[in-house]
Amino acid sequence: MSCSRAFTLMEIMLVVIVVGILATMVASNFSGMSTDARISRAQADVAQIRTQLGLFESRYGRYPSQEDGGLLALIERPSSIDQEDWRRLSQNPAIDPWGNPYVYLSGVQRVDDSLEYNLYSIGANKADDRMSGDDIF
């Protein structure tokens, strides 16, 4: 009497299916955390840029205008500011976690007129919902 100690095809297929289901569950959890992490980073970036805009306003008596280059005025000297007075306020361009520039609107271009400027990320859908939808501000 010989006793075979091999796995059957059904047993192997069952193990492969179970491992596949577990891998799918783990991957979906990681993708959700990635989205949450990106949203948190965008919120932190917006807060940091707001601080830099506040420094610009306290130093120059106004927020950067669109003519100054918008958020670029935090990195490069606008022509409206003398060379002697200029101090860089940021080292990095304002790019959100999805690879898009943050939206900075001042003056008549603002979406929300109750604020002196509007600053937001267009979010994961990469569509400007004008401070609604998945936009992060």
DOLUM-89191 format. One line per 3 residues: number of its first residue (from 1); their letters; for each residue x, y, z of C-alpha. Coordinates in nm, 4 decimals, decimal comma. Layout:
BEGIN
NUM> a> X/Y/Z; ...
//
This chain:
BEGIN
1> msc> 0,0000/0,0000/0,0000; 0,1556/0,3253/-0,1101; 0,0472/0,6531/0,0416
4> sra> 0,0801/0,9578/-0,1847; 0,1619/1,2830/-0,0079; 0,1097/1,5364/-0,2896
7> ftl> -0,1323/1,8252/-0,3176; -0,4216/1,7926/-0,5567; -0,4885/2,0488/-0,8244
10> mei> -0,8003/2,1615/-0,6354; -0,6032/2,2279/-0,3163; -0,3436/2,4335/-0,5038
13> mlv> -0,6144/2,6343/-0,6833; -0,7897/2,7007/-0,3521; -0,4687/2,8340/-0,1938
16> viv> -0,4000/3,0572/-0,4971; -0,7537/3,2000/-0,4819; -0,7284/3,2700/-0,1066
19> vgi> -0,3891/3,4400/-0,1491; -0,5295/3,6470/-0,4375; -0,8250/3,7638/-0,2277
22> lat> -0,5961/3,8583/0,0606; -0,3602/4,0474/-0,1732; -0,6544/4,2417/-0,3195
25> mva> -0,7738/4,3397/0,0288; -0,4267/4,4567/0,1329; -0,3759/4,6540/-0,1904
28> snf> -0,7126/4,8310/-0,1550; -0,6252/4,9315/0,2035; -0,2915/5,0779/0,0915
31> sgm> -0,4492/5,2746/-0,1928; -0,6985/5,4269/0,0515; -0,4175/5,5282/0,2855
34> std> -0,2320/5,6809/-0,0059; -0,5322/5,8992/-0,0887; -0,5708/6,0040/0,2752
37> ari> -0,1988/6,0822/0,2954; -0,2159/6,2967/-0,0186; -0,5139/6,4891/0,1152
40> sra> -0,3336/6,5474/0,4473; -0,0223/6,6671/0,2651; -0,2277/6,9048/0,0495
43> qad> -0,3932/7,0476/0,3613; -0,0521/7,0955/0,5247; 0,0870/7,2554/0,2073
46> vaq> -0,2051/7,4996/0,1898; -0,1467/7,5950/0,5547; 0,2253/7,6493/0,4884
49> irt> 0,1595/7,8580/0,1772; -0,0936/8,0665/0,3736; 0,1813/8,1349/0,6296
52> qlg> 0,4200/8,2400/0,3520; 0,1524/8,4647/0,2010; 0,1008/8,6203/0,5463
55> lfe> 0,4753/8,6908/0,5660; 0,4653/8,8484/0,2202; 0,1734/9,0666/0,3260
58> sry> 0,3388/9,1768/0,6502; 0,6665/9,2534/0,4705; 0,5284/9,4307/0,1624
61> gry> 0,1885/9,5530/0,2848; -0,0119/9,3479/0,0343; -0,0631/8,9978/-0,0950
64> psq> 0,1016/8,9061/-0,4261; -0,1140/8,9906/-0,7241; -0,1572/8,7931/-1,0423
67> edg> 0,0659/9,0533/-1,2086; 0,3380/8,9639/-0,9542; 0,3143/8,6025/-1,0699
70> gll> 0,0799/8,4775/-0,7986; 0,2508/8,2159/-0,5810; 0,5660/8,2512/-0,7896
73> ali> 0,6162/8,5811/-0,6041; 0,7099/8,3726/-0,2992; 1,0015/8,2223/-0,4939
76> erp> 1,1081/8,4851/-0,7472; 1,1230/8,8613/-0,6983; 0,8301/9,0410/-0,8605
79> ssi> 0,9280/9,3454/-1,0682; 0,7123/9,5615/-0,8382; 0,9506/9,4976/-0,5434
82> dqe> 1,2950/9,6558/-0,5220; 1,5949/9,4226/-0,5220; 1,7138/9,5558/-0,1829
85> dwr> 1,3763/9,4809/-0,0206; 1,3361/9,1331/-0,1682; 1,3593/8,8206/0,0458
88> rls> 1,2648/8,4766/-0,0835; 0,9860/8,3239/0,1238; 0,9793/7,9750/-0,0239
91> qnp> 1,2284/7,7292/-0,1692; 0,9872/7,5101/-0,3610; 0,7277/7,5774/-0,6254
94> aid> 0,3764/7,5136/-0,5027; 0,2893/7,1737/-0,6509; 0,0185/6,9579/-0,4940
97> pwg> 0,0524/6,5824/-0,4245; -0,1150/6,5012/-0,7581; 0,1439/6,7019/-0,9534
100> npy> -0,0694/7,0115/-1,0187; 0,0099/7,3678/-0,9172; -0,1914/7,5077/-0,6293
103> vyl> -0,4513/7,7597/-0,7405; -0,3999/8,1120/-0,6076; -0,6567/8,3735/-0,7023
106> sgv> -0,6469/8,7353/-0,5953; -0,8340/9,0490/-0,6888; -1,1372/9,0133/-0,9120
109> qrv> -1,0520/8,6529/-1,0032; -1,1407/8,5218/-0,6550; -1,4074/8,2547/-0,6212
112> dds> -1,4904/8,3514/-0,2613; -1,5026/8,7313/-0,2362; -1,5204/8,7182/0,1439
115> ley> -1,1497/8,6232/0,1486; -0,8569/8,8443/0,0455; -0,7315/8,5609/-0,1755
118> nly> -0,8307/8,2052/-0,2621; -0,5790/7,9232/-0,2296; -0,6596/7,5588/-0,2995
121> sig> -0,5561/7,2305/-0,4601; -0,7740/7,1004/-0,7405; -0,7516/6,7548/-0,5816
124> ank> -0,7359/6,4043/-0,7178; -0,9834/6,4554/-1,0019; -0,7449/6,7147/-1,1550
127> add> -1,0420/6,9373/-1,2396; -1,0825/7,2877/-1,0981; -1,4146/7,2720/-0,9160
130> rms> -1,3699/7,6353/-0,7991; -1,3351/7,5531/-0,4269; -1,5983/7,2788/-0,4255
133> gdd> -1,6081/6,9068/-0,5053; -1,2763/6,7448/-0,4130; -1,0810/7,0729/-0,4096
136> if> -0,8761/7,1110/-0,0909; -0,8558/7,4555/0,0704
//
